[in-house]
Amino acid sequence: MWWKVIGGLLAVWLVLSVAGWVIKGLFWLAVIGGVLFVATAAVGWAKDRKQIKP
């Protein structure tokens, strides 16, 4: 379940980033999408590492 949420958020942030790059006037959208993508990936990675601990 957790990975579906993370995957969905990563997809949304990726789409926002691409839309920001394609539409020249929305550079801020690309920056926000990129930051949120990295933050979501970091949270997912941290949660995954926490669950693997014995």
N, C-alpha and C positions, 0 to 999 in steps of 0.2 A: 504494500500500500504506500509506504513512504517513498519508494522509488518512482511510483506513478506521479506523485505530487511534484517531486523534484524534476522529473523528466518533463512534465507539463510546463512548469515554470521556466525551465531552460529553453523550451521551444518558444514560449511567448517572448522571452527576452531576446532570443535570437531573431525572431521576426521583427521586433521593434528596432533592433540595431540595424538590420538590413534596410528596413523602411526609412530609417533616419539617414542612411548613406545614399539611398536611391533618390530620395526627395531632398534636394540640396538645402532647402530652407529649414530642414528639421535636423540639423546636425546635433542639437541638444538631445534629441530623441535617441540618436545613435550612442551618444555618450552615456546617457542614463541606462539604456538597454544593455550596453557593455558592462557597466558597473554592476547592475543587478544580476547579469549572467554570471559574472565572476563570483559575486557574493553567494548566490544560490549554489553554485558548484562547490564552493568552499564549505558551506554548511552541510551539503550532502556528503562530501568527503569526510568531514569531521564526524558526522553521525555514523557513517559506515565504519570508521576506525574505532569508534567507541564500542560498537556492537561486536567487533571481532575480538576484543580483549577477552582473555580467559578469566 
